Amino acid sequence: ERLRDNTVSEVVLATDPDVEGDATALYLARLLGPLGVTVSRLAHGISVGTEIEYADAASLAHALQNRRLFGNA
């Protein structure tokens, strides 16, 4: 409902960098894309295989700054 009233312009996905995380991110991007919001995913700054809850603040900030668009958004 929050996405339907146009108050949200971007959704940043922060799933684990594994096959299940990739599948979840793709699923969510496909659901959210038609609603007109930009869908992006955390990128550089968090090592592959690292659990998101163990990322330090600087790495997480860098990942947010360098996020990439997901899909056609």
C-alpha positions in Angstrom: 0.0 0.0 0.0 2.9 2.4 0.8 4.2 2.0 -2.8 0.8 2.6 -4.4 0.4 6.2 -3.1 3.7 7.4 -4.8 5.4 8.5 -1.6 8.2 5.9 -2.1 10.5 6.5 -5.1 13.0 3.8 -4.5 13.3 0.4 -2.8 16.8 -0.8 -1.9 17.0 -4.5 -1.6 19.5 -5.9 0.9 19.4 -9.7 0.5 22.2 -12.1 1.1 24.7 -12.4 -1.8 23.9 -16.0 -2.5 21.6 -17.9 -4.8 18.6 -17.6 -2.5 19.2 -13.9 -2.0 19.5 -13.4 -5.8 16.2 -15.3 -6.4 14.5 -13.2 -3.7 15.8 -10.0 -5.1 14.7 -10.9 -8.6 11.2 -11.9 -7.4 10.8 -8.7 -5.5 12.0 -6.6 -8.4 9.5 -8.2 -10.7 6.7 -7.5 -8.2 7.7 -3.9 -7.5 8.7 -2.8 -11.0 5.1 -2.4 -12.3 4.4 -0.1 -9.4 6.7 2.5 -10.9 9.3 2.6 -8.1 13.1 2.3 -8.8 14.4 -1.1 -7.5 18.1 -1.3 -6.6 20.3 -3.7 -4.7 23.3 -3.2 -2.5 26.5 -3.7 -4.4 30.1 -2.9 -3.8 31.4 -2.6 -0.3 30.1 -5.9 1.2 32.1 -8.9 0.3 30.5 -11.8 -1.4 29.5 -14.4 1.1 29.3 -11.9 4.0 26.1 -11.9 6.0 24.5 -8.5 5.9 24.2 -8.3 9.7 28.0 -8.5 10.1 28.8 -5.6 7.7 30.4 -2.6 9.3 28.9 0.9 8.9 31.5 2.1 6.4 31.1 -0.9 4.2 27.3 -0.6 4.3 27.5 3.1 3.5 29.7 2.4 0.5 27.3 -0.3 -0.7 24.4 2.1 -0.6 26.4 4.8 -2.5 27.3 2.3 -5.2 24.0 0.4 -5.5 23.0 -0.7 -8.9 19.6 -0.7 -10.5 17.9 -4.0 -10.7 16.1 -5.2 -13.8 14.5 -2.6 -16.1 13.9 0.0 -13.5 
